[in-house]
Amino acid sequence: MEKTSDQPDLSKSDSLNTTRTQQEGLPATNGRIQPSNPVTDQPNGRTDLSRFNNDWYDHGPRWKVVLWFLANSFILNTYLPLPVRVRVSLLRLFGAKIGKGVMIKPAVNVKYPWLLQVGDYVWIGEQVWIDNLSKVQIGNNVCLSQGAMILTGNHNYRASTFDLTTQPITLDDGVWIGAKAVVCAGVRCESHAVLSVNSVATHSLNAYGIYQGNPAKWVRQRNITT
């Protein structure tokens, strides 16, 4: 009597898989089709940082940049117990437009104050990093919490020369950037938008929206009571 097997006969399906693999040029193991990996299956070029050149970028006179580096280190980006008016006056001296009632906590770092505009009653927390290779415009009643980063610079990862790119950032009235949150180049945070703790804004935020995550996504509406 012929003995039957509990196991299916895979020889035909294996043959079909092998034929399909050969026809479509797909990688296979023992006749099984393996999904291709676009990251590893094709060459993607190489970065050559020796060819990097940002001579096109104009950050202002060299003497001004050096002088600001020293002043920033000793007066703004420090934990020395200096009055807020000293920090504000220093930024204004180097070309920043600063409104009234602005609070600047210790250890704040600003790349180029002549590319910074700050409205009235703005709070800038400890260790905030305003990397303004392009203009940063901050409206009234904006809060930048501890360690927030405003990054106008980026790199073209598609170019082997890893070219520098810059885009301005705008924070409209009432915006709150949470602690350790990051606002990327070209982003506009519209009126009273909120970027929560440790989130990353890679695209503009709608007015009164609360955003969270990396990349930041809308989670709910901000309702303000009087």
C-alpha positions in Angstrom: 0.0 0.0 0.0 1.4 3.4 -1.0 2.4 5.5 2.0 1.2 9.1 2.0 3.2 11.9 3.5 1.9 14.5 5.9 4.3 17.0 4.4 3.3 19.0 1.2 5.2 18.4 -2.0 7.2 21.6 -2.4 9.1 20.6 -5.5 6.6 22.2 -7.9 6.3 25.4 -5.9 10.1 25.5 -5.5 10.4 25.1 -9.3 7.9 27.9 -9.9 9.7 30.2 -7.4 13.1 29.5 -9.0 11.7 30.2 -12.5 10.1 33.5 -11.3 13.4 34.4 -9.6 15.4 33.9 -12.8 12.9 35.8 -14.9 12.6 38.8 -12.6 16.2 38.8 -11.5 15.3 38.5 -7.8 17.8 37.1 -5.3 16.8 33.6 -4.1 18.0 31.1 -1.5 17.1 27.4 -2.1 14.4 28.5 -4.5 12.8 31.0 -2.1 12.5 34.6 -3.3 14.2 37.1 -1.0 13.2 40.8 -1.0 15.8 43.1 -2.5 17.3 45.7 -0.2 17.7 49.1 -2.0 20.2 50.2 0.6 22.7 47.4 0.1 21.9 46.0 -3.3 22.9 49.1 -5.3 25.9 51.4 -5.0 25.0 54.8 -3.6 28.2 56.8 -4.2 30.6 58.2 -1.6 30.9 61.4 0.4 34.2 63.3 -0.2 34.5 66.0 2.6 37.9 67.0 1.2 35.9 68.8 -1.6 33.6 70.6 0.8 33.5 74.4 0.0 31.3 77.0 1.7 33.1 80.0 0.3 29.8 81.2 -1.1 28.4 81.8 2.4 28.7 85.3 3.8 28.7 85.4 7.6 29.9 89.0 7.7 33.3 90.6 8.3 35.9 88.2 9.9 36.8 90.7 12.6 33.1 90.9 13.6 32.8 87.1 13.8 35.9 86.7 15.9 34.8 89.6 18.3 31.4 88.0 18.7 32.9 84.6 19.4 34.8 86.1 22.3 31.9 88.2 23.6 29.5 85.3 23.3 31.7 83.0 25.3 32.3 85.4 28.2 28.9 87.1 28.5 26.1 85.2 26.8 27.1 81.5 26.7 28.2 81.4 30.3 26.8 80.7 33.8 28.3 83.8 35.2 25.5 85.6 37.2 25.2 88.6 34.8 22.1 90.7 34.7 19.7 90.0 31.8 20.0 93.6 30.6 23.8 93.0 30.0 23.0 90.0 27.7 20.3 91.9 25.9 22.6 94.9 25.4 25.4 92.8 24.1 23.1 91.2 21.5 21.8 94.6 20.4 25.4 95.9 20.2 26.1 93.2 17.6 23.1 93.9 15.5 20.3 91.8 17.0 16.8 93.4 17.1 15.5 92.7 20.6 12.1 93.8 22.0 11.1 94.8 25.5 10.7 92.5 28.5 12.9 89.7 27.0 14.3 87.1 29.4 17.6 85.4 28.5 18.8 82.7 30.8 22.4 81.6 31.3 24.4 79.5 28.7 22.4 80.7 25.7 24.4 80.3 22.4 23.7 82.5 19.4 25.6 82.0 16.1 25.3 85.5 14.5 23.2 88.1 16.4 23.0 90.3 13.3 20.7 87.6 11.9 18.4 87.5 14.9 15.1 89.3 15.5 13.3 88.9 18.8 9.9 90.4 19.7 8.5 91.5 23.1 8.3 89.4 26.3 10.2 86.4 24.9 11.7 83.8 27.2 14.9 82.1 26.1 15.9 79.2 28.5 19.2 77.8 29.6 21.4 76.2 26.9 19.2 77.2 24.0 21.2 77.1 20.8 20.2 79.5 18.0 22.3 78.4 15.1 21.2 81.2 12.8 23.3 80.9 9.6 20.1 82.4 8.1 17.7 84.8 9.7 15.8 83.7 12.7 12.7 85.8 13.5 10.9 85.3 16.8 7.6 86.9 17.5 6.1 88.2 20.7 5.4 86.1 23.8 7.4 83.1 22.5 9.0 80.6 24.9 12.1 78.6 24.1 12.6 76.1 26.8 15.9 74.6 28.1 18.1 73.1 25.5 15.9 73.9 22.5 17.7 74.1 19.2 16.9 76.4 16.3 18.9 75.1 13.3 18.9 77.1 10.1 21.8 75.1 8.6 21.8 71.7 6.8 23.8 69.7 4.3 22.9 68.3 0.9 23.4 64.6 1.6 22.8 63.8 -2.1 25.9 65.7 -3.1 29.3 64.0 -2.7 30.6 67.4 -1.6 28.1 67.5 1.3 27.2 71.1 0.4 26.0 73.6 3.1 22.4 74.8 2.8 20.7 77.4 4.9 17.1 78.5 5.3 15.4 81.0 7.6 13.2 80.0 10.6 10.2 81.9 11.8 8.5 81.5 15.2 5.2 83.5 15.2 3.6 85.0 18.3 2.9 82.7 21.2 4.9 79.7 20.0 6.3 77.4 22.6 9.3 75.2 21.8 9.7 72.6 24.5 12.9 71.5 26.3 15.4 69.7 24.0 13.1 70.2 21.0 14.6 70.9 17.6 13.3 73.3 14.9 14.9 72.5 11.5 15.9 74.8 8.6 13.0 76.4 6.7 10.4 75.7 9.3 7.7 78.2 10.3 5.9 77.7 13.5 2.6 79.6 13.2 0.8 81.5 15.9 0.7 79.7 19.3 1.9 76.3 17.9 3.6 74.0 20.5 6.5 71.7 19.8 6.7 69.3 22.8 9.7 68.0 24.7 12.4 66.3 22.6 10.4 66.6 19.4 11.8 67.5 15.9 10.0 69.9 13.6 11.1 69.1 10.0 8.1 70.9 8.5 6.0 73.9 9.4 3.6 73.8 12.3 0.0 75.0 11.9 -1.4 77.7 14.3 -2.5 76.5 17.7 -1.4 72.9 16.9 0.4 70.8 19.5 3.1 68.6 17.8 5.0 65.7 19.2 7.6 63.1 18.0 10.4 62.8 15.5 9.4 63.9 13.0 6.8 66.0 14.9 3.2 65.2 14.1 0.0 67.0 15.1 -1.6 65.5 18.2 -4.3 67.9 19.3 -5.4 71.5 19.3 -4.2 74.1 21.8 -7.0 76.0 23.5 -6.0 79.0 25.6 -8.4 80.2 28.3 -8.3 83.7 29.8 
